[in-house]
Amino acid sequence: GQQLNQSPQSMFIQEGEDVSMNCTSSSIFNTWLWYKQDPGEGPVLLIALYKAGELTSNGRLTAQFGITRKDSFLNISASIPSDVGIYFCAGQGGGTSYGKLTFGQGTILTVHP
Amino acid sequence: ETGVTQTPRHLVMGMTNKKSLKCEQHLGHNAMYWYKQSAKKPLELMFVYNFKEQTENNSVPSRFSPECPNSSHLFLHLHTLQPEDSALYLCASSQGDRDYQPQHFGDGTRLSIL
């Protein structure tokens, strides 16, 4: 089946620093999604990407859909304490997995004030 | 407020009990999903329903029995569960079950099997 490799697994940063995380796959996807999960809650959709090469921002968050359709990255600028949480990438569709989401393992972000 | 509500939030049950998880979405979506989230593992898709019809069963053991009476409600009936079934069970919904339609998640039910 399709698999995603998300890195890094965890990050410890100071408030105000920029953050970058990425996902790669051996398979192509039609959509890339980035979610954030806070403790005790479900994943919340941050950014959805629908076209290869697309660069989309949501406030301090920027994500890109790789031109090969096999990768995506998420950047967070000027991190703040409430950015703490687990960030998941998810690829959707492509090949025989039409409509299905394949999730990365998650990046645990810790922000020190 | 995510638009997807799951109850109960926490559930502790013995291996011989029967219980049900409930999910309700207020987003006008037509597709609903059950996922299992275990520690240190990616989210695992369990079931997909589109317009009340099951379109995906990801080789889930029969001790998990889904029910979708309408496009807004989804249940997961549990019986004779095993300790390894302890996990966070997440419900999600989307406009349809095709590509380009992002899924929105509830806050999950934390299930513990004694």
Interface residues (C-beta under 8 A of the other chain):
Chain A: L4 N30 T31 L33 Y35 G40 E41 G42 P43 V44 L45 A48 Y50 F88 Q92 G93 G94 Y98 G99 K100 L101 T102 F103 G104 Q105 G106
Chain B: T2 V4 Q6 K40 K41 P42 L43 L45 V48 E56 L90 A92 G96 D97 R98 D99 Y100 Q101 P102 Q103 H104 F105 G106 D107 G108
